[in-house]
Amino acid sequence: MKTKKIVLIAVTAIVIFLVVYNVFLKKEQINFTLADVVRGSVVQEVSETGQVQQGEEIKLNFKTAGTIEWVYVKVGQEVLPGAALAKLDTKQLNIELSENQYALKVAEAKLNQILAGTSPEEIQAAQTSVDNAQVVLEDAKAKLTEDVNQAYDDALNTLGNAYLKGVGAFN
């Protein structure tokens, strides 16, 4: 009974695998059309269906976004290259220009203040920073000297101990 059950399950699994393979996994074969090569004139024919659009229409792209204040041409009117088609509302651009001019004046004032010299408080703060950095540097130099001397002493002690062990090994 067990063998019948195993055979039945195996046959069912194979059938399911074949169905899944044929439906989902099997790739379509590519059909090739073969033709004999002959000498002659090359003729190309294009056949399409659909609507034909005019070739003169161009999609417009603008450098900046904005609101159009005035349109100078009508729909379908022919225009010359470089001709103005519309005028943008420049109110927002004028506001941005004023803001940028103000920022420029503030930056120029800061520059003039720096060029005129620093205040005594700023000089004192900078001098304090320099003094603190000098103290840290001197401490680092002293620590380095101490560490080098300690390393030298440790190396001498290790060398002396190794020498004594070597001499003791020969005796």
C-alpha positions in Angstrom: 0.0 0.0 0.0 2.9 2.4 0.8 4.5 1.8 -2.6 1.2 2.6 -4.4 0.9 5.8 -2.4 4.5 6.8 -3.2 4.1 6.1 -6.9 0.8 8.0 -7.0 2.4 11.0 -5.3 5.4 10.9 -7.6 3.2 10.7 -10.8 1.1 13.6 -9.5 4.2 15.7 -8.7 5.6 15.0 -12.2 2.3 16.0 -13.9 2.1 19.2 -11.8 5.7 20.0 -12.7 5.1 19.5 -16.5 1.9 21.7 -16.4 3.8 24.5 -14.5 6.8 24.2 -16.9 4.7 24.3 -20.1 2.5 27.2 -18.8 4.9 29.5 -17.0 8.5 28.6 -17.6 8.7 27.5 -21.3 10.1 30.3 -23.4 8.6 31.1 -26.8 10.7 30.0 -29.7 11.8 32.7 -32.1 10.8 32.1 -35.6 13.2 33.2 -38.3 12.3 34.0 -41.9 15.0 33.0 -44.3 15.4 34.5 -47.8 17.7 34.0 -50.6 20.2 36.8 -51.4 19.8 38.3 -54.9 21.1 41.4 -56.6 18.6 44.1 -57.2 17.4 47.5 -56.1 16.8 48.1 -52.4 13.2 49.0 -51.8 11.9 49.8 -48.3 8.2 50.2 -47.5 6.7 51.5 -44.3 3.1 50.7 -43.5 1.6 52.2 -40.4 -1.8 53.3 -39.2 -2.7 56.2 -37.0 -2.8 60.0 -37.0 -0.2 62.2 -38.7 1.1 65.2 -36.7 2.6 68.3 -38.1 6.4 68.4 -38.0 6.6 72.1 -37.3 5.1 71.9 -33.8 7.7 72.1 -31.1 7.3 71.5 -27.4 8.5 74.5 -25.5 10.8 74.4 -22.5 11.7 77.3 -20.3 14.8 78.1 -18.3 12.8 79.3 -15.4 9.3 78.6 -14.1 6.8 81.4 -13.5 3.5 82.9 -14.4 2.9 84.2 -17.9 2.0 87.9 -17.9 1.4 88.4 -21.6 1.2 86.2 -24.7 2.4 87.8 -27.9 1.2 85.2 -30.4 -1.9 83.3 -31.2 -2.4 79.5 -31.4 -1.3 78.2 -34.9 0.5 81.5 -35.8 3.9 81.1 -37.5 6.8 82.7 -35.7 10.4 83.4 -36.6 13.3 81.8 -34.7 14.3 83.9 -31.7 11.0 85.8 -31.6 9.5 86.5 -28.1 6.4 84.4 -27.6 5.3 85.5 -24.1 6.4 87.6 -21.2 6.8 86.2 -17.7 5.6 88.0 -14.6 8.8 89.3 -13.0 7.4 90.3 -9.6 8.8 87.2 -7.8 12.1 87.6 -9.6 12.3 91.3 -8.5 11.7 90.2 -4.9 14.5 87.6 -5.1 16.8 90.2 -6.7 16.2 92.6 -3.8 16.8 89.8 -1.2 20.1 88.9 -3.0 21.2 92.5 -3.1 20.5 92.8 0.6 22.5 89.7 1.3 25.4 91.1 -0.8 25.4 94.3 1.3 25.5 92.4 4.5 28.4 90.3 3.3 30.2 93.5 2.2 29.7 95.0 5.6 31.1 91.9 7.3 34.1 92.0 4.9 34.7 95.7 5.6 34.6 95.0 9.4 37.2 92.2 9.0 39.4 94.4 6.8 39.1 97.3 9.3 40.5 95.1 12.0 39.4 93.1 14.9 38.1 94.3 18.2 40.2 94.0 21.4 37.9 91.4 22.7 38.4 89.2 19.6 42.1 89.7 19.9 42.1 88.7 23.6 39.9 85.6 22.8 42.3 84.5 20.1 45.3 85.1 22.3 43.7 82.9 25.0 43.2 80.2 22.5 46.8 80.4 21.4 48.0 80.3 25.0 45.9 77.3 25.8 47.2 75.5 22.7 50.8 76.4 23.7 50.2 74.8 27.2 48.8 71.6 25.5 51.8 71.5 23.2 54.3 71.8 26.1 52.4 69.1 28.1 52.5 66.8 25.0 56.3 67.4 24.6 56.9 66.6 28.3 54.8 63.4 28.0 56.7 62.4 24.9 60.1 62.9 26.6 58.9 61.0 29.6 57.6 58.1 27.5 60.8 57.9 25.4 63.0 57.9 28.6 60.8 55.2 30.1 60.9 53.1 26.9 64.7 53.5 26.8 65.0 52.3 30.5 62.7 49.4 29.8 64.8 48.4 26.8 68.0 48.5 28.8 66.5 46.4 31.6 65.2 43.8 29.1 68.5 43.7 27.4 70.4 43.3 30.7 68.0 40.5 31.8 68.4 38.7 28.5 72.2 39.0 28.8 72.1 37.6 32.4 69.9 34.7 31.2 72.3 34.0 28.3 75.3 34.0 30.6 73.5 31.8 33.1 72.6 29.3 30.3 76.3 28.8 29.5 77.4 28.3 33.1 
